Amino acid sequence: MERIGFIGASGLMGHGIARNLQAKGHPLAITVRKQRDRVADLLAAGATECPSPKALAEASDIVLLCVTGSPQVEELVGGADGVLAGARAGLVIVDTSTSEPDSTARLRAAAAAKGASFVDAPLGRTPVDAEAGRLNVMVGASAEDFARLRPVLQRFAENVLHVGGPGAGHTIKLLNNFIVQATCNAMAEAFAVGQRAGVDLKQLIALMSVGPANSGLLQIMAKTLDGDVAGMKFAIDNARKDVRYYTHLAEGLAVPTVLGEAVHQSLALASALGFGAKFVPSLVEVQERLSGARILPR
């Protein structure tokens, strides 16, 4: 069994991933920067605590990161005491965060100079799915690296998709997240317009649920009409970051992103109004603030 080093085990997604890897037989080493209580069970079950990412890399065959985004990944991998400082030939570094493809490419080149591989493998689904070992993983990697990683990723994922060569994983994740956030923002806005116009929003949901617009996202946003704004456990600030990465990607390709910029500014406005730490369905609450609509039950 490959020795796994894990950075980010105290996070909402990271804990479930690390726990499944450990429970299914992989020797596990972790770094602990905060929220020690979140990894107490891993340490009690035999995980080794390493003092730095460098030490973690030296003790591992594969290092996985599950953190917020590119600034954190760059620091943890490329910093003075980072993963690359302890890298050697044959080490595979796997970034499961949602990161910028350009940053990923720079780290991949730095890893290759040490004889190591840097693979992008961002995640889909929720922290509940992480704990249950049912995540989706979209992997950008060479065929050789994917073949080595697939059995490891299957320890915590239901669907492991090889979406292309290095960099394809992060690119596809940004496309996916833009579409998701565009949909959620559109629905929150439509709810506000509909309520102000005096229609029964539950009738809107009934219509959409039996037509081509039905989706898991529709049903998540529909729950806000009953007061549930926790149906998607993904913070608005993280959504804002991901859509910003998407618009950066498009800008580098000289592709106009009229909708992308609008969605990003909608999320930036939500954060500026103090909703950044709330989950994405709270975009409905943002629309209430902006429009005077009364959408959530009171």
N, C-alpha and C positions, 0 to 999 in steps of 0.2 A: 504494500500500500504506500502510495506517495505520501511523503511528509508535507503537511499543509501548514503554511504560515498565513495568518489572517489578520488584516488590519481593518478595523471597523466593526468588530464583533459586538460592540455595545449599541449599535444602531438598530433601528426598527427592522430593516431588512437583513443586516449583517448577522444579528444574533441567530436567527433561524437557519441561515446558511451554515454558519460555523457549527451550530448544534447538530445539524444533520450530517455534516462531514465527520464530526467526532463520533456520533452515535453509530455511523456505518463503517467505522474501523480505521479512519485515517488518524495517525498521530497529529495532534493539533498544537500549534504554538500561536500565541496572540500577543499583541501589544495592547496596553490599557492606558488611555490618556485621560479618560473621565468616565463617570457612571460605572464605577467598579461593581456596583450591585447588579448591573445588567449582565455581567460575565461571571458572577460568582458560581453559577451552576457549571459553567465550562471548566473553570479552575478546579472545582470540587471533583469533577469527573476525570481529571488528569491532564488538562491542558497546561502547557508550559507558558509562563509569562516571560516575554523577552523585553529587555530594557529599551530597545530601539528598533526601528525598521531594519537597520543594518544587521543587528544581531539576529533578527527574525529571518532575514534572507540567508544568513550563514547556516541556520539550523533547518532549512526547508528545501524541498524539491520544487514546490510550486508555492508562489505567494499570491494571494487574492486580496484585492482592495475593494472595499465597499464604503465609499465616503461621499461627500456632497458633490464635488465636481472637480474641474481641472486645477484650480489653485491648490486644493488639498492634495490631489494626486501628485502634482509636480513637486510639492514640498516633501511628501512622504517617500517618493521614489527617487527624486534627483537631488534632495538636500544633502548637506554635509554628512549627516548620519542616516541617510536614506537607504532604500532597498538596493539601489545600484552600487552603493559603497560596499555592500556585502555580496554582490552578485558574482557568479562564476559561470563558466560554460555549462550549458544544460539547464540552468534555472529558467523557469517559465513564470513570468509576472502577468497576472490576469487582472485587468481593471474592469470590475463589474459596475462601476459608477457610470453616470451619464456625463460624459466629458466631451470636450471639443476635439474634433478629428485632427486639427492642426497640432494641438498639444500632444495628442496620442502619437502622431507621426514623429515628433521630436523625441519623445521618450522611447519610441520603438528603435530609432536610430542609435540612441545612447545605449540601450540594452544590447543591441547587436554588436556594438563595439566591445562589449564584455563577453560576447559569446552566449548571451542570454536572449530569450524571446520575450516580447511584450505583446500581449493579446488583448483586444477589446471584446468584452463579453457583457454588455449591459443587460439589465433585467426587466422583465415585465411581470405584472400582477402585484400582489399586496403583501404586507408583512404577515398576514394570516397564512397566505400561501407559502411564504418563506419558512415559517415554522412547520408547516405540513409537508414541505418538500415538493411543492407543486408549482414552482416558478417557471416562467418562460425565460430562456436565455438566447440572445442573438449574438453569434460568435463571428468576429472578423479575424481570420487566422489562415495560415498556410494549412494545406491538407495534413501535413505531418503533425503540426501542433494541435490541430483539431482532433486527430485520432488519439493523441495522448491525453488530451483534456476531457474528451467526451465522457468517459466513465466517471471521472471526478465530478463533472457538472451534473451528471445524472443522479448523484447522491442527493441533490437538493432541488432538482428541476424536473418537471413533467415533460416539458418540450425543450429540447436543445437543438437550435437551428443554426446550421453553418450557412450564414447569409452571404459570405463572400470572403475575399482576401483580407489582409490586415487593413483596418480602418472601416470596413463595411459595417461592422457591428454598431459603432457609435453613430455613423451616418444614418443608418436605418432607424435607430432609436430616436434620433432627433426628428426625423420625418414622422414617425409614429406619434411622438409627443406633441408636435405641432398640430396634427390632425385632431388628437384628443382634446387639446386645450381650445382649439378653434370651435369644436363642437360644444364643449361645456360653456364657453363664453356666449355662443349664439343662443343656447337654450336659456341661460340666465337672463339675457336681454329680452328674448321673446316672452319669457314669463312676466317681466316687468311691463312690457307693452300690452300683453294680453290682460293682465290684472287691471291696468289703468283703463283699458277699453271696456272692462266690465264682463269679460267672458269667464267661464268656468275653466280654470286651467287643467283640472282633472279630465275634462272632456277633450282637451288638446292631447293629453297623454293617451287617452283611450283611442283616439284616432291614429296617433303616430304608432301606437303599439301593434296595430294590425296592418300597418303599411310598411313600405320599404325603409322608412326612417327608424324603425325599431332597432334598438341595440342595447348592449349592456350599459353604455353611457346614458342613454335615455332613461333607463330604469334607475340608475344611480341618481340622476338629477331629479327624477320624478319623486324620489323619497323626500326631497326638500319640501314638497307640498304638505307633507305630514310632519315636518319639523326636523327631519334627519339630515344634518349637514356633515355627517361623518361617513358617508357611503364610499368615499374614495379617500383613503388615508394618505394623502399626498398634499404637502403644504403649498399654498399659493406662491410663496417665495421660491420654492424649488421649481414650480411650473414656470414662473417668470424667468428663472435662470436657464431652463431648458429651451424655452422659445427664443431667448436671446442667443444661445448657442446656434440655434437653427438659422436665425437671421444672419449671424456672422458667417456661417457656412455658405449661405446663398450669396451673400455679398462677395465672398471670395471667388465665387463662380460667375459673378456678374449676372446673376439671375434676380429680377425684381421680385420683391416679396411684399406686395400690397397688403394681403391678408395677414401675413406673418408679422408685419410691423404693427398692424392694428391689434392683433391678439397680444403682442408683447406690451403695447401701451395700455391695453385694458388690464393686464396683470400688474403692470407697474403702478397704475392708478389704484388698484386694489391694495397693493402693499403700502402705497403712500397714505391711504386712508386708515391704515392700521390693521388690515386683515391678512398680512403676509404669513403669519404663523398659523392661520386657520387653514382647514382643508379646502380643496378646490370647490366642492359644492357650496361653500360660503360665498361664491361669486353671486349667488342669489341675494345674500345679505348686502353685498356691495351695490347691486342694482336697486335694492330698496333705498339705500342711502342716497343714491344719485337721482332717483326718479320719484321718490315718495310713494312708490308702490307698496302694497302690503301682501307679501307672498307667503311668508312663513306663518303658520297658525299661531295665534296669540290668545 
